């Protein structure tokens, strides 16, 4: 590929494309050329294409894969498995927004396509590229004999954080196609956890959309747990907590809840050891360049010490795109590879199975 920018196509031009990826890609013309856009909504993709000066727009991603001259694809749709699999089979490098997929069969199909193509398959878990998280993880991995991880994710509606963005939404998707996609989504979820009460299905959907971030930052810091001790789901599936067991008598309490009437985002991972506490506090991803803050507590002789570290104001969503380019051009291994995604989906399924419905 030489010094030429990577020619990239986007499948899905909704909120995350408009708020995050398109602005960052357009800021890095030396790395990426936005060559094509695709969305089920013709009005949306045409409006977004006009805004960014992109002439090649499609409403069927398969047509884009066949006709557009792209080296790589970003999958930013509601369900990611089939577009990602098809893109890999077409010989394209693929960036897959979280979650990788909804069930393990889909994960296996993606991984099989990636192995056969030899292309890069990277997952969009921006928190793993956040300098604040990287700094906090380093401190956590220096702790001696930690006994407890408390990771909670409490948030209000995303819409309350998005009011200051100019997001194009054209409601022109064919009604029959909408129904078909919704049916496929439900079938995909049931392939993972079977037919479940509505509250359990809702909780699993929230795990895929939100808790998968927490699972990834846990995995990057500690690896995956040995087992799920228990799960409780309540409030119609809007709240749940799991206890995860790690080696050496370490436990993680992972709890998630929605507060539907508040503009709040409170995601924090705190690790407790006999002689220290380290906490990583994440801001809303929709507050661009807001810092992830690391707080520490320890003893210095007879003195109690508190410290706060602000590592950087760099935007994690942008840094992960820089890394995606590096993987394509220089053969680097993604820090968030699709190969690691299957086990994390499996953990979410185990969390659901631990709930005594």
VOBA-1610 file (N, C-alpha, C; in pm, whole numbers, padded with zeros to 5 digits, always signed):
BEGIN
Unk+00081-00120+00000Unk+00000+00000+00000Unk+00085+00126+00000Unk+00214+00110+00037Unk+00309+00221+00031Unk+00268+00335+00122Unk+00288+00458+00071Unk+00254+00576+00150Unk+00114+00628+00122Unk+00038+00556+00040Unk-00097+00600+00008Unk-00189+00581+00129Unk-00286+00670+00146Unk-00383+00650+00254Unk-00464+00522+00231Unk-00508+00463+00339Unk-00597+00347+00331Unk-00734+00395+00285Unk-00784+00333+00178Unk-00918+00368+00126Unk-01021+00289+00207Unk-01110+00363+00274Unk-01199+00300+00370Unk-01344+00329+00335Unk-01428+00228+00357Unk-01572+00243+00339Unk-01643+00218+00470Unk-01750+00291+00495Unk-01825+00277+00619Unk-01959+00212+00590Unk-01989+00105+00662Unk-02120+00039+00655Unk-02197+00084+00778Unk-02292+00173+00758Unk-02364+00235+00868Unk-02318+00378+00885Unk-02410+00474+00867Unk-02373+00615+00882Unk-02462+00682+00987Unk-02492+00609+01094Unk-02575+00661+01201Unk-02495+00742+01302Unk-02538+00736+01427Unk-02483+00823+01531Unk-02332+00807+01550Unk-02283+00684+01569Unk-02141+00668+01601Unk-02054+00706+01481Unk-02105+00685+01360Unk-02030+00727+01241Unk-02022+00879+01233Unk-02135+00945+01256Unk-02141+01090+01241Unk-02073+01164+01355Unk-02086+01113+01477Unk-02030+01182+01593Unk-01881+01154+01609Unk-01840+01030+01583Unk-01703+00989+01614Unk-01618+00962+01489Unk-01653+00859+01415Unk-01557+00807+01318Unk-01536+00897+01197Unk-01641+00950+01139Unk-01623+01035+01021Unk-01544+01162+01052Unk-01573+01233+01163Unk-01489+01349+01194Unk-01342+01314+01213Unk-01314+01204+01282Unk-01175+01167+01307Unk-01105+01121+01179Unk-01174+01041+01099Unk-01115+00998+00972Unk-01082+01119+00884Unk-01173+01216+00880Unk-01151+01332+00793Unk-01038+01421+00844Unk-01003+01409+00972Unk-00892+01485+01028Unk-00757+01422+00995Unk-00757+01301+00938Unk-00632+01229+00912Unk-00623+01186+00766Unk-00625+01281+00671Unk-00621+01244+00529Unk-00492+01174+00490Unk-00385+01192+00569Unk-00260+01124+00540Unk-00270+00974+00570Unk-00368+00935+00654Unk-00384+00795+00691Unk-00501+00728+00618Unk-00612+00801+00603Unk-00733+00742+00547Unk-00794+00830+00440Unk-00848+00765+00338Unk-00935+00830+00241Unk-01073+00767+00254Unk-01172+00847+00288Unk-01308+00795+00298Unk-01361+00778+00156Unk-01368+00654+00110Unk-01396+00626-00030Unk-01542+00594-00058Unk-01615+00544+00042Unk-01754+00504+00017Unk-01830+00499+00149Unk-01961+00521+00138Unk-02051+00513+00253Unk-02170+00426+00217Unk-02223+00356+00318Unk-02340+00273+00296Unk-02433+00284+00417Unk-02562+00292+00389Unk-02661+00291+00496Unk-02794+00246+00437Unk-02873+00177+00519Unk-03005+00135+00474Unk-03094+00253+00440Unk-03067+00367+00502Unk-03145+00488+00476Unk-03081+00567+00362Unk-03142+00569+00244Unk-03086+00646+00132Unk-03071+00795+00166Unk-03170+00851+00235Unk-03162+00992+00268Unk-03048+01024+00362Unk-03025+00937+00460Unk-02916+00960+00555Unk-02781+00951+00486Unk-02759+00844+00410Unk-02627+00826+00350Unk-02598+00934+00247Unk-02700+00980+00175Unk-02677+01086+00078Unk-02644+01218+00147Unk-02713+01248+00256Unk-02686+01372+00330Unk-02547+01370+00392Unk-02509+01256+00450Unk-02377+01245+00512Unk-02269+01250+00403Unk-02294+01183+00291Unk-02199+01188+00181Unk-02178+01329+00129Unk-02287+01406+00118Unk-02275+01544+00072Unk-02195+01628+00172Unk-02215+01604+00300Unk-02144+01681+00403Unk-01994+01659+00394Unk-01952+01536+00366Unk-01809+01503+00364Unk-01752+01493+00222Unk-01832+01525+00122Unk-01782+01523-00015Unk-01752+01384-00065Unk-01834+01287-00027Unk-01812+01148-00067Unk-01919+01111-00171Unk-01876+01084-00294Unk-01969+01062-00403Unk-02025+00920-00407Unk-01947+00825-00362Unk-01987+00685-00375Unk-02068+00644-00251Unk-02199+00643-00264Unk-02288+00606-00154Unk-02377+00491-00198Unk-02410+00404-00103Unk-02485+00282-00132Unk-02588+00259-00021Unk-02693+00185-00053Unk-02790+00143+00049Unk-02784-00007+00073Unk-02698-00078+00002Unk-02676-00222+00021Unk-02525-00243+00033Unk-02481-00292+00149Unk-02337-00305+00172Unk-02273-00406+00078Unk-02350-00504+00034Unk-02294-00604-00059Unk-02259-00539-00192Unk-02340-00445-00233Unk-02309-00371-00355Unk-02184-00285-00335Unk-02171-00227-00216Unk-02052-00148-00188Unk-01925-00234-00192Unk-01933-00352-00133Unk-01817-00441-00133Unk-01778-00481-00275Unk-01876-00495-00361Unk-01851-00539-00498Unk-01801-00426-00586Unk-01855-00305-00568Unk-01831-00197-00664Unk-01732-00092-00616Unk-01722-00069-00485Unk-01638+00040-00435Unk-01492-00004-00425Unk-01401+00086-00454Unk-01257+00058-00445Unk-01211+00092-00304Unk-01224-00006-00214Unk-01186+00015-00075Unk-01090-00094-00030Unk-00998-00056+00059Unk-00905-00151+00120Unk-00960-00206+00250Unk-01040-00125+00319Unk-01087-00159+00452Unk-01230-00111+00470Unk-01297-00172+00567Unk-01437-00141+00594Unk-01455-00124+00744Unk-01536-00026+00782Unk-01580-00013+00920Unk-01725-00056+00929Unk-01755-00149+01019Unk-01891-00199+01036Unk-01953-00128+01156Unk-02049-00039+01128Unk-02107+00048+01230Unk-02259+00034+01234Unk-02308-00081+01193Unk-02451-00108+01188Unk-02501-00155+01324Unk-02633-00184+01335Unk-02685-00237+01461Unk-02628-00375+01490Unk-02639-00465+01393Unk-02582-00599+01404Unk-02463-00608+01311Unk-02350-00657+01363Unk-02223-00644+01293Unk-02176-00772+01225Unk-02231-00887+01264Unk-02170-01014+01225Unk-02171-01036+01075Unk-02286-01026+01010Unk-02293-01060+00867Unk-02213-00963+00780Unk-02227-00830+00800Unk-02143-00739+00719Unk-01994-00762+00741Unk-01954-00788+00865Unk-01812-00811+00892Unk-01763-00937+00824Unk-01842-01044+00834Unk-01805-01171+00770Unk-01794-01154+00619Unk-01893-01089+00560Unk-01893-01071+00414Unk-01776-00983+00369Unk-01744-00881+00448Unk-01632-00793+00412Unk-01500-00868+00417Unk-01481-00951+00517Unk-01359-01031+00525Unk-01349-01129+00410Unk-01462-01190+00375Unk-01462-01284+00262Unk-01434-01212+00130Unk-01463-01082+00127Unk-01432-01003+00008Unk-01289-00951+00008Unk-01211-00990+00110Unk-01071-00951+00115Unk-01046-00812+00170Unk-01138-00761+00252Unk-01122-00628+00310Unk-01079-00639+00457Unk-00990-00549+00497Unk-00961-00534+00639Unk-01086-00477+00706Unk-01111-00519+00832Unk-01239-00484+00893Unk-01218-00430+01035Unk-01283-00317+01061Unk-01296-00261+01194Unk-01442-00283+01235Unk-01464-00357+01345Unk-01599-00393+01387Unk-01631-00320+01517Unk-01728-00230+01511Unk-01770-00165+01635Unk-01825-00269+01732Unk-01818-00233+01860Unk-01872-00325+01961Unk-02024-00330+01952Unk-02086-00443+01986Unk-02023-00572+02014Unk-01985-00642+01884Unk-01892-00732+01894Unk-01846-00805+01776Unk-01963-00876+01707Unk-02051-00934+01789Unk-02163-01012+01737Unk-02257-01040+01854Unk-02361-01119+01829Unk-02459-01148+01933Unk-02449-01289+01989Unk-02387-01380+01916Unk-02380-01519+01962Unk-02250-01583+01914Unk-02224-01704+01963Unk-02096-01768+01936Unk-02087-01823+01794Unk-02199-01862+01736Unk-02196-01907+01596Unk-02147-01793+01506Unk-02199-01672+01530Unk-02157-01557+01451Unk-02009-01528+01473Unk-01963-01541+01599Unk-01821-01519+01628Unk-01735-01616+01548Unk-01775-01742+01545Unk-01697-01843+01472Unk-01694-01813+01322Unk-01805-01764+01267Unk-01808-01729+01126Unk-01713-01614+01095Unk-01710-01513+01182Unk-01618-01400+01162Unk-01474-01448+01168Unk-01443-01529+01269Unk-01305-01574+01287Unk-01261-01666+01174Unk-01352-01748+01124Unk-01319-01834+01011Unk-01291-01750+00886Unk-01374-01649+00863Unk-01353-01561+00747Unk-01222-01484+00760Unk-01190-01442+00881Unk-01065-01368+00903Unk-00945-01459+00878Unk-00952-01581+00928Unk-00840-01674+00910Unk-00817-01705+00762Unk-00925-01721+00687Unk-00911-01753+00545Unk-00863-01633+00463Unk-00903-01514+00504Unk-00866-01394+00427Unk-00726-01344+00461Unk-00683-01365+00585Unk-00556-01309+00630Unk-00562-01160+00653Unk-00682-01102+00650Unk-00698-00957+00669Unk-00703-00922+00818Unk-00683-00795+00847Unk-00696-00744+00984Unk-00843-00744+01023Unk-00874-00794+01142Unk-01008-00785+01199Unk-00993-00729+01340Unk-01027-00602+01355Unk-01005-00531+01482Unk-01138-00487+01539Unk-01153-00500+01671Unk-01277-00461+01739Unk-01267-00318+01789Unk-01378-00247+01782Unk-01382-00108+01824Unk-01411-00093+01973Unk-01310-00116+02053Unk-01322-00093+02198Unk-01229+00022+02234Unk-01280+00143+02219Unk-01194+00261+02227Unk-01130+00279+02364Unk-01195+00230+02470Unk-01140+00251+02604Unk-01002+00187+02620Unk-00975+00080+02547Unk-00845+00015+02557Unk-00733+00100+02497Unk-00770+00204+02420Unk-00671+00295+02360Unk-00665+00428+02433Unk-00741+00440+02540Unk-00748+00562+02618Unk-00622+00575+02704Unk-00543+00684+02690Unk-00420+00697+02770Unk-00444+00690+02921Unk-00560+00741+02966Unk-00591+00732+03108Unk-00609+00589+03153Unk-00682+00511+03073Unk-00698+00370+03107Unk-00565+00297+03103Unk-00483+00324+03004Unk-00352+00258+02994Unk-00267+00289+03117Unk-00269+00415+03162Unk-00192+00453+03280Unk-00248+00385+03405Unk-00381+00382+03418Unk-00442+00318+03533Unk-00418+00168+03535Unk-00425+00106+03419Unk-00400-00039+03411Unk-00258-00072+03455Unk-00163+00011+03417Unk-00025-00012+03459Unk-00013-00010+03611Unk-00080+00085+03675Unk-00075+00092+03821Unk-00145-00030+03882Unk-00256-00070+03824Unk-00330-00185+03876Unk-00245-00311+03869Unk-00173-00328+03759Unk-00093-00450+03742Unk+00030-00452+03831Unk+00061-00338+03895Unk+00170-00333+03993Unk+00122-00361+04135Unk-00009-00372+04156Unk-00064-00394+04289Unk-00035-00536+04338Unk-00014-00549+04466Unk+00016-00679+04526Unk-00109-00739+04590Unk-00146-00859+04544Unk-00255-00937+04603Unk-00388-00862+04610Unk-00436-00808+04501Unk-00568-00745+04505Unk-00675-00848+04538Unk-00778-00807+04610Unk-00882-00900+04652Unk-01019-00867+04594Unk-01038-00742+04549Unk-01170-00702+04502Unk-01159-00602+04387Unk-01238-00626+04282Unk-01257-00530+04174Unk-01403-00487+04180Unk-01426-00359+04183Unk-01564-00307+04175Unk-01573-00227+04045Unk-01656-00274+03954Unk-01671-00208+03825Unk-01818-00180+03803Unk-01854-00052+03802Unk-01994-00018+03783Unk-02010+00078+03666Unk-02127+00068+03604Unk-02157+00143+03482Unk-02301+00192+03495Unk-02317+00316+03536Unk-02449+00374+03559Unk-02465+00491+03464Unk-02570+00489+03383Unk-02582+00597+03286Unk-02726+00629+03252Unk-02744+00752+03204Unk-02872+00796+03153Unk-02877+00782+03003Unk-02982+00830+02939Unk-02996+00815+02794Unk-02885+00885+02716Unk-02833+00818+02614Unk-02730+00880+02530Unk-02779+01011+02469Unk-02910+01016+02439Unk-02964+01135+02372Unk-02936+01263+02450Unk-02928+01254+02582Unk-02904+01373+02663Unk-02761+01424+02650Unk-02670+01339+02600Unk-02532+01380+02575Unk-02508+01418+02429Unk-02609+01398+02345Unk-02591+01417+02200Unk-02660+01541+02147Unk-02720+01619+02235Unk-02801+01732+02190Unk-02720+01838+02116Unk-02591+01847+02145Unk-02510+01952+02083Unk-02447+01906+01951Unk-02476+01784+01906Unk-02425+01736+01778Unk-02533+01751+01670Unk-02488+01778+01550Unk-02578+01787+01435Unk-02582+01651+01367Unk-02677+01568+01406Unk-02686+01430+01357Unk-02801+01420+01257Unk-02771+01370+01138Unk-02872+01351+01034Unk-02944+01218+01057Unk-03075+01223+01063Unk-03155+01101+01073Unk-03273+01115+00978Unk-03274+01038+00872Unk-03384+01039+00776Unk-03460+00907+00789Unk-03589+00916+00820Unk-03670+00796+00844Unk-03729+00748+00711Unk-03645+00685+00630Unk-03692+00642+00498Unk-03654+00497+00468Unk-03622+00420+00571Unk-03592+00278+00549Unk-03724+00204+00527Unk-03726+00117+00427Unk-03844+00040+00395Unk-03897-00034+00518Unk-04026-00024+00544Unk-04085-00082+00665Unk-04065-00234+00670Unk-04081-00300+00557Unk-04061-00445+00554Unk-03916-00481+00586Unk-03821-00399+00538Unk-03680-00425+00568Unk-03651-00402+00716Unk-03714-00299+00775Unk-03699-00277+00919Unk-03747-00398+00997Unk-03864-00448+00961Unk-03920-00565+01031Unk-03830-00686+01015Unk-03777-00704+00895Unk-03688-00819+00871Unk-03562-00809+00956Unk-03503-00690+00963Unk-03382-00672+01043Unk-03410-00693+01192Unk-03526-00647+01239Unk-03561-00666+01379Unk-03581-00814+01410Unk-03644-00886+01318Unk-03665-01029+01338Unk-03532-01103+01342Unk-03442-01068+01249Unk-03310-01131+01249Unk-03233-01101+01377Unk-03248-00979+01428Unk-03182-00942+01553Unk-03231-01029+01669Unk-03362-01045+01679Unk-03417-01127+01788Unk-03376-01273+01774Unk-03375-01324+01652Unk-03331-01462+01631Unk-03184-01478+01670Unk-03104-01376+01639Unk-02962-01380+01671Unk-02940-01382+01822Unk-03017-01302+01896Unk-03006-01300+02042Unk-03050-01433+02102Unk-03157-01490+02046Unk-03205-01617+02100Unk-03109-01732+02071Unk-03033-01721+01963Unk-02930-01822+01936Unk-02824-01821+02045Unk-02808-01709+02113Unk-02708-01699+02219Unk-02759-01755+02351Unk-02881-01716+02391Unk-02927-01747+02527Unk-03061-01820+02529Unk-03112-01857+02412Unk-03240-01925+02407Unk-03356-01828+02428Unk-03477-01883+02427Unk-03596-01802+02452Unk-03602-01769+02601Unk-03606-01641+02632Unk-03600-01595+02771Unk-03710-01494+02797Unk-03745-01472+02925Unk-03839-01364+02957Unk-03788-01230+02906Unk-03879-01138+02885Unk-03843-01009+02826Unk-03734-00938+02905Unk-03739-00944+03038Unk-03639-00875+03120Unk-03500-00932+03097Unk-03490-01063+03080Unk-03360-01127+03058Unk-03308-01091+02919Unk-03396-01091+02820Unk-03354-01051+02685Unk-03305-00907+02686Unk-03377-00822+02759Unk-03336-00681+02765Unk-03199-00669+02833Unk-03178-00745+02940Unk-03050-00740+03011Unk-02936-00786+02920Unk-02959-00892+02842Unk-02854-00939+02752Unk-02823-00835+02645Unk-02926-00770+02593Unk-02903-00663+02497Unk-02822-00549+02557Unk-02848-00516+02683Unk-02773-00410+02750Unk-02630-00455+02776Unk-02611-00581+02806Unk-02475-00633+02822Unk-02396-00618+02692Unk-02459-00653+02580Unk-02391-00642+02451Unk-02359-00497+02417Unk-02451-00407+02450Unk-02433-00267+02413Unk-02347-00187+02508Unk-02342-00229+02635Unk-02273-00149+02737Unk-02170-00230+02815Unk-02212-00341+02873Unk-02122-00418+02959Unk-02003-00475+02883Unk-02015-00491+02750Unk-01903-00543+02673Unk-01781-00453+02687Unk-01803-00321+02703Unk-01691-00231+02731Unk-01621-00272+02861Unk-01701-00299+02962Unk-01645-00334+03093Unk-01571-00467+03088Unk-01628-00562+03015Unk-01562-00692+03001Unk-01426-00675+02934Unk-01419-00587+02834Unk-01293-00570+02763Unk-01187-00503+02850Unk-01226-00401+02928Unk-01124-00338+03013Unk-01084-00430+03127Unk-01176-00515+03172Unk-01139-00618+03271Unk-01039-00716+03210Unk-01071-00764+03091Unk-00986-00863+03025Unk-00846-00806+03001Unk-00838-00681+02958Unk-00708-00619+02930Unk-00625-00601+03055Unk-00689-00589+03170Unk-00616-00568+03295Unk-00591-00697+03373Unk-00686-00791+03368Unk-00679-00909+03454Unk-00690-01041+03379Unk-00726-01038+03252Unk-00765-01160+03185Unk-00911-01191+03216Unk-00958-01303+03165Unk-01097-01341+03187Unk-01112-01418+03318Unk-01228-01408+03382Unk-01248-01480+03508Unk-01256-01631+03487Unk-01238-01703+03596Unk-01249-01849+03590Unk-01395-01893+03577Unk-01486-01818+03642Unk-01627-01855+03640Unk-01712-01738+03684Unk-01840-01749+03653Unk-01939-01653+03702Unk-02003-01713+03827Unk-01989-01646+03939Unk-02044-01696+04065Unk-02195-01681+04068Unk-02244-01563+04030Unk-02387-01539+04035Unk-02422-01416+03952Unk-02549-01408+03914Unk-02603-01290+03846Unk-02742-01262+03900Unk-02772-01136+03918Unk-02907-01093+03955Unk-02953-00988+03853Unk-03076-01001+03807Unk-03135-00908+03711Unk-03266-00856+03770Unk-03287-00725+03763Unk-03411-00669+03815Unk-03445-00541+03737Unk-03552-00477+03781Unk-03596-00353+03716Unk-03622-00374+03567Unk-03685-00486+03535Unk-03720-00514+03397Unk-03603-00538+03305Unk-03489-00574+03362Unk-03369-00595+03284Unk-03283-00471+03270Unk-03328-00359+03330Unk-03251-00235+03324Unk-03140-00228+03425Unk-03135-00324+03517Unk-03029-00329+03618Unk-02987-00473+03639Unk-02857-00496+03656Unk-02809-00630+03683Unk-02672-00623+03748Unk-02636-00729+03818Unk-02505-00738+03882Unk-02457-00882+03872Unk-02328-00898+03842Unk-02266-01030+03840Unk-02143-01029+03929Unk-02117-01142+03992Unk-01992-01163+04067Unk-01907-01260+03987Unk-01785-01217+03954Unk-01694-01296+03872Unk-01577-01342+03959Unk-01538-01468+03945Unk-01430-01525+04025Unk-01303-01534+03943Unk-01195-01475+03997Unk-01061-01481+03937Unk-00971-01567+04025Unk-00856-01609+03971Unk-00761-01684+04054Unk-00713-01602+04173Unk-00652-01670+04269Unk-00590-01608+04387Unk-00690-01530+04471Unk-00812-01586+04480Unk-00914-01532+04571Unk-00955-01389+04535Unk-00948-01356+04407Unk-00989-01224+04360Unk-01131-01233+04304Unk-01216-01138+04341Unk-01352-01133+04290Unk-01379-00996+04228Unk-01467-00997+04129Unk-01512-00872+04066Unk-01663-00861+04082Unk-01708-00747+04131Unk-01851-00715+04133Unk-01876-00620+04015Unk-01952-00667+03919Unk-01980-00589+03798Unk-02128-00554+03798Unk-02160-00426+03815Unk-02300-00388+03819Unk-02330-00276+03720Unk-02450-00282+03665Unk-02493-00191+03560Unk-02637-00151+03586Unk-02668-00024+03562Unk-02806+00022+03578Unk-02829+00146+03493Unk-02953+00169+03457Unk-02993+00287+03383Unk-03069+00382+03474Unk-03045+00511+03455Unk-03125+00614+03521Unk-03185+00698+03408Unk-03308+00670+03375Unk-03366+00717+03250Unk-03392+00867+03245Unk-03393+00933+03361Unk-03427+01075+03360Unk-03312+01169+03386Unk-03187+01115+03387Unk-03072+01198+03424Unk-02966+01196+03315Unk-02902+01311+03295Unk-02785+01317+03207Unk-02663+01284+03294Unk-02638+01156+03304Unk-02529+01111+03391Unk-02457+00995+03324Unk-02325+00991+03344Unk-02244+00879+03297Unk-02142+00852+03406Unk-02151+00737+03469Unk-02064+00705+03582Unk-02013+00563+03564Unk-01898+00552+03498Unk-01832+00423+03477Unk-01697+00428+03546Unk-01681+00343+03645Unk-01560+00346+03728Unk-01516+00205+03762Unk-01387+00178+03747Unk-01329+00052+03792Unk-01233+00081+03907Unk-01260+00020+04022Unk-01177+00038+04140Unk-01123-00097+04185Unk-00994-00102+04214Unk-00929-00226+04256Unk-00872-00205+04396Unk-00902-00301+04485Unk-00862-00292+04626Unk-00758-00398+04658Unk-00647-00354+04715Unk-00542-00444+04763Unk-00513-00408+04909Unk-00439-00492+04984Unk-00416-00464+05125Unk-00350-00329+05153Unk-00266-00282+05060Unk-00191-00158+05089Unk-00220-00045+04991Unk-00318-00063+04903Unk-00345+00043+04806Unk-00481+00024+04739Unk-00531+00134+04684Unk-00654+00133+04605Unk-00626+00215+04479Unk-00666+00163+04364Unk-00653+00235+04238Unk-00789+00240+04170Unk-00828+00357+04123Unk-00958+00374+04060Unk-00941+00444+03926Unk-01010+00395+03823Unk-01010+00457+03691Unk-01152+00505+03664Unk-01167+00634+03642Unk-01299+00695+03622Unk-01312+00745+03479Unk-01407+00688+03406Unk-01424+00718+03264Unk-01530+00827+03244Unk-01507+00921+03152Unk-01610+01019+03118Unk-01705+00963+03013Unk-01814+01033+02987Unk-01900+00995+02876Unk-01820+01000+02747Unk-01832+00900+02661Unk-01759+00902+02534Unk-01804+01016+02442Unk-01920+01073+02470Unk-01971+01180+02385Unk-01921+01318+02427Unk-01841+01324+02531Unk-01773+01448+02568Unk-01630+01435+02515Unk-01610+01482+02394Unk-01482+01456+02327Unk-01367+01521+02401Unk-01256+01447+02405Unk-01131+01490+02468Unk-01142+01508+02619Unk-01252+01462+02679Unk-01258+01460+02825Unk-01163+01353+02876Unk-01097+01382+02987Unk-00992+01293+03037Unk-01048+01180+03121Unk-00991+01062+03104Unk-01011+00952+03197Unk-00913+00971+03312Unk-00964+00972+03434Unk-00886+01011+03551Unk-00852+00889+03636Unk-00728+00882+03680Unk-00682+00774+03768Unk-00662+00831+03908Unk-00724+00768+04007Unk-00709+00810+04147Unk-00646+00695+04226Unk-00558+00732+04318Unk-00487+00631+04399Unk-00488+00671+04546Unk-00494+00569+04631Unk-00487+00589+04775Unk-00388+00486+04832Unk-00299+00530+04918Unk-00200+00440+04978Unk-00146+00504+05105Unk-00064+00428+05178Unk+00004+00479+05297Unk+00149+00509+05264Unk+00198+00623+05313Unk+00339+00659+05303Unk+00390+00671+05446Unk+00440+00558+05497Unk+00473+00553+05639Unk+00345+00564+05720Unk+00335+00665+05804Unk+00214+00686+05883Unk+00118+00784+05816Unk+00153+00829+05695Unk+00071+00928+05624Unk-00015+00862+05517Unk-00140+00905+05513Unk-00233+00857+05411Unk-00218+00946+05288Unk-00192+00884+05174Unk-00163+00959+05052Unk-00275+00940+04950Unk-00319+01051+04891Unk-00414+01048+04780Unk-00350+01118+04661Unk-00373+01064+04542Unk-00319+01129+04423Unk-00415+01111+04306Unk-00409+01205+04213Unk-00493+01201+04093Unk-00403+01222+03971Unk-00422+01138+03870Unk-00343+01147+03747Unk-00435+01172+03629Unk-00408+01276+03553Unk-00472+01300+03425Unk-00367+01277+03319Unk-00375+01163+03251Unk-00266+01122+03163Unk-00264+01202+03033Unk-00384+01230+02977Unk-00387+01292+02846Unk-00529+01336+02814Unk-00540+01431+02722Unk-00670+01471+02667Unk-00688+01419+02524Unk-00601+01328+02482Unk-00616+01269+02349Unk-00745+01189+02341Unk-00807+01190+02223Unk-00935+01123+02204Unk-00914+00975+02168Unk-00968+00887+02253Unk-00946+00743+02235Unk-01004+00693+02104Unk-01117+00747+02060Unk-01175+00704+01933Unk-01080+00732+01818Unk-01007+00841+01826Unk-00912+00874+01720Unk-00789+00786+01729Unk-00741+00761+01849Unk-00622+00679+01867Unk-00644+00536+01817Unk-00765+00483+01834Unk-00787+00347+01786Unk-00786+00341+01633Unk-00828+00449+01568Unk-00821+00452+01422Unk-00676+00460+01374Unk-00593+00535+01445Unk-00450+00539+01412Unk-00390+00399+01424Unk-00431+00327+01529Unk-00381+00191+01548Unk-00432+00098+01437Unk-00557+00114+01396Unk-00612+00032+01286Unk-00528+00052+01160Unk-00493+00175+01131Unk-00408+00204+01015Unk-00272+00135+01029Unk-00214+00141+01148Unk-00084+00080+01172Unk-00090-00071+01150Unk-00200-00131+01192Unk-00215-00276+01174Unk-00225-00312+01027Unk-00297-00231+00948Unk-00313-00259+00806Unk-00181-00239+00731Unk-00118-00125+00756Unk-00002-00085+00676Unk+00126-00153+00722Unk+00142-00168+00852Unk+00268-00219+00907Unk+00259-00359+00967Unk+00143-00422+00951Unk+00131-00560+00996Unk+00127-00578+01146Unk+00093-00474+01220Unk+00083-00487+01366Unk-00038-00573+01403Unk-00033-00634+01520Unk-00146-00711+01571Unk-00237-00617+01649Unk-00367-00616+01621Unk-00456-00526+01695Unk-00454-00551+01845Unk-00460-00443+01920Unk-00471-00458+02066Unk-00608-00515+02104Unk-00705-00494+02018Unk-00840-00547+02041Unk-00878-00634+01922Unk-00817-00752+01911Unk-00840-00836+01793Unk-00975-00907+01800Unk-01031-00936+01683Unk-01154-01015+01680Unk-01133-01151+01745Unk-01011-01201+01738Unk-00981-01332+01798Unk-01011-01334+01948Unk-01001-01219+02014Unk-01031-01214+02158Unk-01176-01190+02188Unk-01254-01153+02086Unk-01392-01116+02110Unk-01483-01232+02143Unk-01453-01350+02089Unk-01542-01464+02112Unk-01553-01497+02260Unk-01440-01499+02331Unk-01443-01536+02473Unk-01521-01434+02555Unk-01519-01309+02513Unk-01594-01208+02588Unk-01744-01221+02567Unk-01785-01256+02443Unk-01927-01285+02421Unk-01968-01408+02503Unk-01881-01508+02508Unk-01909-01628+02587Unk-01928-01593+02734Unk-01850-01498+02786Unk-01863-01458+02925Unk-01999-01391+02950Unk-02042-01305+02858Unk-02175-01244+02874Unk-02283-01350+02877Unk-02272-01452+02792Unk-02370-01560+02791Unk-02368-01634+02925Unk-02248-01658+02979Unk-02238-01723+03110Unk-02299-01638+03220Unk-02286-01507+03209Unk-02349-01418+03307Unk-02501-01433+03306Unk-02559-01443+03187Unk-02703-01464+03176Unk-02741-01601+03232Unk-02663-01702+03199Unk-02694-01837+03246Unk-02685-01851+03398Unk-02610-01762+03461Unk-02596-01767+03607Unk-02715-01705+03678Unk-02806-01646+03602Unk-02924-01585+03662Unk-03031-01693+03684Unk-03079-01710+03807Unk-03177-01816+03836Unk-03317-01772+03796Unk-03343-01767+03666Unk-03474-01719+03618Unk-03587-01812+03662
//
